[in-house]
Amino acid sequence: MSITERVSPEPPQVEEDVALSRRELVVLANLSEDATLEQVAARLFVTRNTVKSQLRSIYRKLGVSTRSEAVAWARANGVSDR
């Protein structure tokens, strides 16, 4: 495995028909690797716990376990342009 493969992981393989709610898509679109949960919550005018709960649901639906995997999925699927 080369260093490039370790540094920039491929988007996770998930089912084509992932059904994220409208709000989950908004949270995912505002997620970036350097944003804290508090920053995302402030942008969306919700609490940190609301964002945390929505992220757990997003991770479960996408079949991922890290923020970087979720961000990679969002970029690969046109959800996020960050």
Backbone as CSV, one residue per row, in Angstrom:
resi,resn,N_x,N_y,N_z,CA_x,CA_y,CA_z,C_x,C_y,C_z
1,MET,0.849,-1.169,0.000,0.000,0.000,0.000,0.899,1.238,0.000
2,SER,0.661,2.136,-0.903,1.468,3.351,-0.982,0.980,4.376,0.028
3,ILE,1.780,5.386,0.264,1.402,6.452,1.208,0.167,7.201,0.735
4,THR,0.002,7.348,-0.570,-1.170,8.051,-1.097,-2.444,7.296,-0.773
5,GLU,-2.393,5.992,-0.832,-3.578,5.205,-0.521,-3.940,5.310,0.952
6,ARG,-2.943,5.439,1.809,-3.218,5.563,3.237,-3.703,6.955,3.607
7,VAL,-3.215,7.968,2.918,-3.571,9.342,3.251,-4.938,9.724,2.708
8,SER,-5.234,9.365,1.488,-6.517,9.730,0.886,-7.315,8.471,0.576
9,PRO,-8.125,8.026,1.551,-8.891,6.786,1.363,-9.949,6.925,0.276
10,GLU,-10.234,5.817,-0.335,-11.306,5.768,-1.325,-12.632,5.954,-0.610
11,PRO,-13.621,6.527,-1.294,-14.942,6.624,-0.669,-15.449,5.231,-0.310
12,PRO,-16.080,5.091,0.825,-16.562,3.776,1.237,-17.578,3.223,0.257
13,GLN,-17.570,1.921,0.132,-18.526,1.256,-0.737,-19.839,1.097,0.023
14,VAL,-20.874,1.756,-0.455,-22.187,1.674,0.190,-23.227,1.373,-0.877
15,GLU,-24.395,1.019,-0.405,-25.482,0.753,-1.340,-25.833,2.016,-2.112
16,GLU,-26.261,1.834,-3.339,-26.626,2.968,-4.191,-27.818,3.743,-3.647
17,ASP,-28.736,3.064,-2.996,-29.987,3.699,-2.584,-29.990,4.093,-1.103
18,VAL,-28.980,4.841,-0.692,-28.929,5.334,0.681,-29.996,6.414,0.834
19,ALA,-30.844,6.253,1.824,-31.948,7.193,2.019,-31.667,8.088,3.221
20,LEU,-31.000,9.205,2.963,-30.751,10.178,4.017,-31.898,11.179,4.035
21,SER,-32.269,11.599,5.238,-33.315,12.614,5.353,-32.786,13.951,4.859
22,ARG,-33.678,14.889,4.634,-33.277,16.218,4.178,-32.301,16.861,5.167
23,ARG,-32.603,16.734,6.452,-31.742,17.345,7.476,-30.390,16.639,7.566
24,GLU,-30.380,15.313,7.399,-29.110,14.586,7.390,-28.237,15.035,6.223
25,LEU,-28.850,15.297,5.078,-28.098,15.807,3.930,-27.514,17.189,4.220
26,VAL,-28.280,18.032,4.923,-27.793,19.363,5.281,-26.598,19.243,6.231
27,VAL,-26.714,18.379,7.229,-25.600,18.176,8.172,-24.383,17.646,7.436
28,LEU,-24.582,16.670,6.579,-23.476,16.082,5.825,-22.818,17.112,4.911
29,ALA,-23.608,17.962,4.301,-23.063,18.994,3.423,-22.254,20.030,4.205
30,ASN,-22.579,20.241,5.464,-21.868,21.216,6.291,-20.718,20.607,7.079
31,LEU,-20.548,19.321,6.925,-19.492,18.632,7.644,-18.178,18.781,6.885
32,SER,-17.147,19.121,7.599,-15.815,19.112,7.004,-14.875,18.524,8.035
33,GLU,-13.737,18.084,7.583,-12.823,17.399,8.496,-12.289,18.311,9.586
34,ASP,-12.296,19.614,9.368,-11.737,20.513,10.370,-12.799,21.260,11.179
35,ALA,-14.069,21.021,10.908,-15.142,21.691,11.661,-15.493,20.874,12.896
36,THR,-15.684,21.549,14.003,-16.123,20.863,15.214,-17.637,20.698,15.176
37,LEU,-18.140,19.822,16.036,-19.590,19.649,16.117,-20.251,20.950,16.539
38,GLU,-19.597,21.700,17.416,-20.135,22.980,17.864,-20.253,23.970,16.700
39,GLN,-19.247,23.991,15.822,-19.272,24.899,14.671,-20.395,24.524,13.710
40,VAL,-20.551,23.234,13.447,-21.633,22.785,12.565,-22.984,23.137,13.190
41,ALA,-23.127,22.884,14.481,-24.381,23.185,15.181,-24.703,24.681,15.119
42,ALA,-23.707,25.515,15.315,-23.930,26.970,15.273,-24.382,27.409,13.884
43,ARG,-23.777,26.833,12.845,-24.173,27.177,11.467,-25.613,26.782,11.182
44,LEU,-26.047,25.677,11.789,-27.381,25.147,11.510,-28.420,25.552,12.557
45,PHE,-28.000,26.330,13.551,-28.900,26.803,14.612,-29.562,25.667,15.376
46,VAL,-28.758,24.644,15.701,-29.219,23.515,16.510,-28.173,23.259,17.593
47,THR,-28.450,22.317,18.478,-27.489,21.994,19.529,-26.447,21.000,19.029
48,ARG,-25.349,20.933,19.763,-24.284,19.979,19.450,-24.830,18.549,19.497
49,ASN,-25.696,18.271,20.480,-26.254,16.920,20.603,-27.137,16.554,19.414
50,THR,-27.827,17.525,18.842,-28.645,17.261,17.649,-27.741,16.847,16.494
51,VAL,-26.659,17.574,16.292,-25.718,17.240,15.215,-25.108,15.868,15.468
52,LYS,-24.736,15.607,16.709,-24.129,14.322,17.064,-25.083,13.166,16.762
53,SER,-26.349,13.341,17.110,-27.359,12.323,16.854,-27.559,12.101,15.353
54,GLN,-27.624,13.199,14.598,-27.796,13.084,13.155,-26.578,12.431,12.510
55,LEU,-25.383,12.720,13.009,-24.180,12.085,12.473,-24.176,10.586,12.723
56,ARG,-24.611,10.168,13.906,-24.695,8.727,14.183,-25.614,8.045,13.180
57,SER,-26.736,8.683,12.895,-27.682,8.128,11.929,-27.078,8.090,10.518
58,ILE,-26.372,9.159,10.145,-25.713,9.218,8.834,-24.680,8.113,8.718
59,TYR,-23.821,7.969,9.725,-22.781,6.939,9.704,-23.407,5.555,9.548
60,ARG,-24.488,5.300,10.301,-25.152,3.994,10.226,-25.697,3.735,8.829
61,LYS,-26.373,4.732,8.264,-26.970,4.565,6.934,-25.923,4.416,5.841
62,LEU,-24.792,5.118,5.977,-23.737,5.025,4.966,-22.847,3.815,5.173
63,GLY,-22.890,3.239,6.359,-22.024,2.104,6.659,-20.584,2.540,6.884
64,VAL,-20.399,3.727,7.449,-19.059,4.239,7.729,-18.894,4.405,9.231
65,SER,-17.658,4.608,9.657,-17.431,4.772,11.091,-16.581,5.991,11.425
66,THR,-16.163,6.738,10.409,-15.363,7.937,10.683,-15.885,9.124,9.891
67,ARG,-15.541,10.303,10.388,-15.933,11.534,9.710,-15.290,11.607,8.330
68,SER,-14.022,11.206,8.224,-13.343,11.288,6.925,-14.015,10.395,5.889
69,GLU,-14.521,9.239,6.301,-15.247,8.366,5.372,-16.562,9.008,4.943
70,ALA,-17.254,9.634,5.869,-18.519,10.298,5.542,-18.273,11.476,4.601
71,VAL,-17.228,12.263,4.863,-16.892,13.401,4.007,-16.505,12.910,2.607
72,ALA,-15.724,11.826,2.549,-15.336,11.259,1.250,-16.568,10.793,0.478
73,TRP,-17.522,10.163,1.168,-18.750,9.712,0.518,-19.533,10.912,-0.006
74,ALA,-19.628,11.954,0.829,-20.375,13.160,0.442,-19.759,13.800,-0.807
75,ARG,-18.453,13.901,-0.844,-17.787,14.486,-2.006,-17.982,13.628,-3.249
76,ALA,-17.855,12.320,-3.086,-17.996,11.405,-4.222,-19.420,11.389,-4.784
77,ASN,-20.389,11.727,-3.929,-21.789,11.676,-4.342,-22.412,13.037,-4.521
78,GLY,-21.579,14.071,-4.575,-22.071,15.417,-4.869,-22.849,16.080,-3.765
79,VAL,-22.726,15.589,-2.549,-23.446,16.185,-1.427,-22.683,17.371,-0.877
80,SER,-21.366,17.305,-0.929,-20.525,18.369,-0.365,-19.518,18.826,-1.400
81,ASP,-19.285,20.117,-1.446,-18.275,20.627,-2.369,-17.109,21.234,-1.608
82,ARG,-17.032,20.954,-0.325,-15.959,21.502,0.520,-14.747,20.629,0.473
